Amino acid sequence: MTSDPSPLTLTVLGSATPYALVDNPCSGYLVSGGGARVWVDAGSGTLAQLQRHVRLDELDAIWISHLHADHSADLLTAYYAALFADIRLPAPIPLYGPPGIADRLAHFLTNGASRSPVESAFAVGELHDGHRARVGGLTLTSGAVAHGMPAFALRVETGTPAGLPTGTGTPGGRSRSLVYSGDSAPCARLTSLAEGCDALLCEAESAEAPAGDEERVHHTPEDTGETARAAGAGRLIVTHVGRFLTPEQAVARASARFDGPVDYAAPGAVFTID
């Protein structure tokens, strides 16, 4: 697929944690731009919402931050849709995810002596720190982040990011960039990946930072604001807000640490990244 000057957009399919609300699926987003459409995280309930915008056989790629169910469970039903229903894939869908993702899916889906053919539905590419993939006119760069398990953040760019040959980006405009934290504690790698981004989509799971020596695996809203400020992000979109916070509280607390625009990733919201 060739690149084109279409804007970079983020559509929120769901942002709930750790289980879906009646009107809000778990984590999942549709990122569109440069002629490409990427399903970013596939939390429970997001496949249904994805179909409001694009069919599975119209996706250019799927990207998964980590293998907790609230970010990946709908890959299981996507597998059945891709192989055993009304979808006719021209080729397996490129799927970028943490190491071992194909075997994890196969272990859950296999019910007999033969391993379920997950590779017939998904062309799996395992992520590592610094992994880079070109999808249409988008560049996807992944960074390993702190979540107590293999987990990754994502930088999506249009235009020609550093390190790519000129002429491969969006014609007639500068690069636009969106960074998604996935699930992560504050960490230097996330901040560096988000440096200078136009928008940071960052989780705010924790109401309070853990005490003592307990390992941190999530942001508080204050952390979210500080990460956006340290990275020099143009705007902040707060997502994955924990059950002991309201979205309004999360936005207000993040805004106390970040001077730029702060929004909440409400289900169904569409953000144009400019």
C-alpha positions in Angstrom: 0.0 0.0 0.0 1.4 3.4 -0.9 1.6 6.3 1.5 -0.8 9.2 1.2 -1.4 12.5 3.0 -4.4 11.4 5.0 -4.2 12.7 8.6 -3.1 10.6 11.5 -6.1 9.7 13.6 -6.7 7.8 16.8 -10.1 6.1 17.4 -10.8 4.8 20.9 -12.4 1.4 20.7 -12.2 0.9 24.5 -10.2 2.1 27.5 -11.6 0.2 30.5 -9.5 -1.8 33.0 -9.2 -4.5 34.2 -12.6 -5.7 32.7 -15.0 -4.1 30.3 -17.8 -1.8 31.4 -21.3 -2.0 29.9 -20.4 0.9 27.6 -16.6 0.7 27.5 -14.6 -2.3 26.3 -11.1 -2.9 27.5 -8.0 -1.4 25.9 -8.1 -1.1 22.1 -7.5 1.6 19.5 -7.7 2.0 15.7 -4.8 4.1 14.4 -5.2 5.3 10.8 -3.0 7.4 8.5 -0.8 7.2 5.5 -3.3 4.9 3.8 -3.0 2.3 6.6 -5.2 1.1 9.5 -3.7 -0.6 12.5 -5.6 -2.2 15.4 -3.5 -1.4 18.5 -4.3 -3.7 21.4 -7.2 -6.1 21.3 -8.8 -6.0 24.7 -12.0 -7.8 25.4 -14.9 -6.1 23.6 -12.8 -4.2 21.1 -13.4 -6.5 18.1 -17.1 -5.5 18.1 -16.3 -1.8 18.1 -13.5 -2.2 15.5 -16.2 -3.4 13.0 -17.9 0.0 13.2 -14.9 1.4 11.3 -13.1 -1.4 9.5 -13.4 -5.2 8.7 -10.7 -7.6 9.8 -9.8 -8.2 6.1 -9.3 -4.4 5.7 -6.7 -4.1 8.4 -3.1 -3.5 7.5 -1.7 -4.8 10.9 -2.4 -5.5 14.5 0.0 -4.4 17.3 -0.2 -5.8 20.8 1.5 -4.2 23.8 1.5 -7.2 26.2 -0.4 -10.4 26.8 -2.7 -9.5 29.7 -6.2 -10.3 28.7 -7.5 -6.7 28.9 -5.1 -5.9 26.0 -5.2 -9.1 23.9 -8.2 -11.3 24.6 -10.1 -10.4 21.4 -7.3 -12.0 19.3 -8.9 -15.3 20.1 -12.3 -14.4 18.5 -10.4 -12.5 15.7 -8.8 -15.9 14.9 -12.2 -17.6 14.5 -13.5 -14.6 12.4 -10.5 -14.7 10.1 -10.6 -18.5 9.4 -14.1 -19.8 10.0 -16.6 -17.1 9.2 -17.4 -14.6 6.4 -13.9 -13.1 6.3 -11.7 -14.1 3.4 -8.2 -12.9 4.1 -6.0 -12.3 1.0 -3.1 -13.1 3.3 -2.5 -13.5 7.1 -2.8 -10.2 9.0 0.5 -8.9 10.1 0.5 -9.2 13.9 3.2 -7.6 16.0 3.4 -8.7 19.7 5.6 -9.8 22.6 7.8 -12.8 22.3 5.8 -16.1 22.4 2.5 -14.5 21.3 1.8 -17.2 18.6 2.3 -20.1 21.0 0.2 -18.4 23.7 -2.7 -18.1 21.2 -2.2 -21.6 19.9 -2.2 -23.1 23.5 -5.5 -21.5 24.2 -7.1 -22.3 20.9 -5.9 -25.9 20.4 -8.5 -28.5 21.5 -7.1 -31.7 19.9 -3.9 -33.4 18.9 -3.1 -30.8 16.2 -1.9 -27.3 17.0 -4.4 -24.6 15.9 -3.1 -22.9 12.7 -2.7 -19.4 14.2 -0.2 -18.5 11.5 -2.9 -19.0 8.9 -4.7 -16.0 10.4 -1.7 -14.0 11.6 1.7 -13.3 10.2 3.5 -13.0 13.5 6.4 -10.7 14.1 7.8 -10.7 17.7 8.6 -7.3 19.2 11.9 -6.3 20.8 13.2 -3.0 22.1 13.7 -0.8 19.0 11.6 -3.0 16.7 10.5 -1.0 13.7 7.9 -1.9 11.0 6.7 0.0 8.0 2.9 -0.3 7.5 1.7 1.6 4.5 2.7 5.2 5.1 3.1 4.6 8.9 6.2 3.7 10.8 5.7 1.7 14.0 8.6 1.8 16.5 8.3 -0.2 19.7 10.1 0.3 23.0 10.4 -2.1 26.0 8.7 -0.6 29.1 8.4 -1.4 32.8 5.3 -3.6 33.5 6.8 -6.7 35.3 6.5 -8.8 32.2 7.4 -8.4 28.5 5.6 -5.2 27.5 6.0 -2.5 24.9 5.1 1.1 24.1 4.5 2.2 20.5 5.4 5.3 18.5 3.5 5.8 15.3 4.8 8.3 12.8 3.7 9.6 9.4 6.2 11.4 7.2 9.8 10.3 7.2 11.1 9.5 10.7 14.8 9.6 11.5 16.7 6.7 10.1 14.5 6.0 7.1 15.3 7.0 3.6 13.9 10.3 2.4 10.9 10.0 0.1 9.2 7.2 2.1 7.0 9.5 4.2 3.8 11.5 3.8 4.0 13.8 0.8 3.7 17.5 1.4 3.9 17.6 5.2 5.9 17.1 8.2 5.9 13.9 10.3 3.1 13.5 12.8 3.5 11.3 15.8 1.4 9.4 18.3 2.9 7.5 21.2 1.0 4.9 23.2 2.4 3.8 26.6 0.7 0.4 26.7 0.7 -0.6 30.4 3.9 0.7 32.0 5.3 2.3 35.1 7.1 5.6 34.5 10.4 4.7 32.9 13.2 6.3 30.9 12.5 4.2 27.8 8.9 5.4 27.6 10.0 9.0 28.0 12.6 8.7 25.3 10.2 7.0 22.9 7.7 9.8 23.4 10.2 12.6 23.0 8.7 15.5 21.0 5.6 13.5 20.0 2.5 15.4 18.9 0.3 13.3 21.2 0.9 10.9 24.1 -1.8 8.3 24.9 -0.8 7.3 28.4 -2.3 5.0 31.0 -3.4 6.2 34.4 -4.3 2.9 36.2 -3.1 3.6 39.7 -4.9 5.9 42.1 -1.8 6.1 44.2 1.9 5.1 43.8 2.7 1.9 45.7 4.5 2.3 49.1 7.8 0.9 50.0 9.7 -1.5 47.8 6.6 -2.8 45.9 7.3 -2.9 42.2 5.6 -0.2 40.1 3.8 -1.4 37.0 1.4 1.5 36.2 1.3 5.3 36.1 -0.7 7.4 38.5 -2.4 10.5 36.8 0.4 12.6 38.2 3.0 10.3 36.7 1.1 10.5 33.4 1.4 14.3 33.4 5.1 14.2 34.4 5.9 11.7 31.6 4.2 14.0 29.0 6.0 17.0 30.4 9.4 15.3 30.4 8.9 14.0 26.9 7.8 17.4 25.6 4.6 16.0 24.2 2.2 18.3 22.4 -0.9 17.0 24.1 -1.8 14.2 26.5 -4.6 11.7 26.2 -5.3 9.8 29.5 -6.5 6.2 29.1 -6.8 2.9 31.1 -8.1 4.8 34.1 -8.4 2.6 37.2 -11.7 1.7 38.8 -10.9 3.8 41.9 -10.7 7.0 39.8 -13.1 8.9 37.6 -11.9 10.1 34.2 -12.5 13.7 35.4 -10.2 13.1 38.4 -7.5 11.5 36.2 -7.6 14.5 33.8 -7.5 17.0 36.6 -4.6 15.3 38.4 -2.6 14.9 35.2 -3.2 18.5 34.3 -1.6 19.6 37.5 1.8 18.3 36.1 1.4 19.0 32.4 0.7 22.4 30.9 -0.5 21.2 27.5 -4.0 20.1 26.5 -5.2 17.0 28.4 -8.1 14.8 27.3 -9.7 11.5 28.3 -9.8 8.5 25.9 -13.5 8.1 26.0 -14.9 5.1 24.1 -15.8 6.1 20.6 -13.7 9.3 20.7 -11.7 10.2 17.6 -8.6 12.4 17.9 -6.8 13.9 14.9 -3.1 14.1 15.6 -1.7 17.4 14.2 
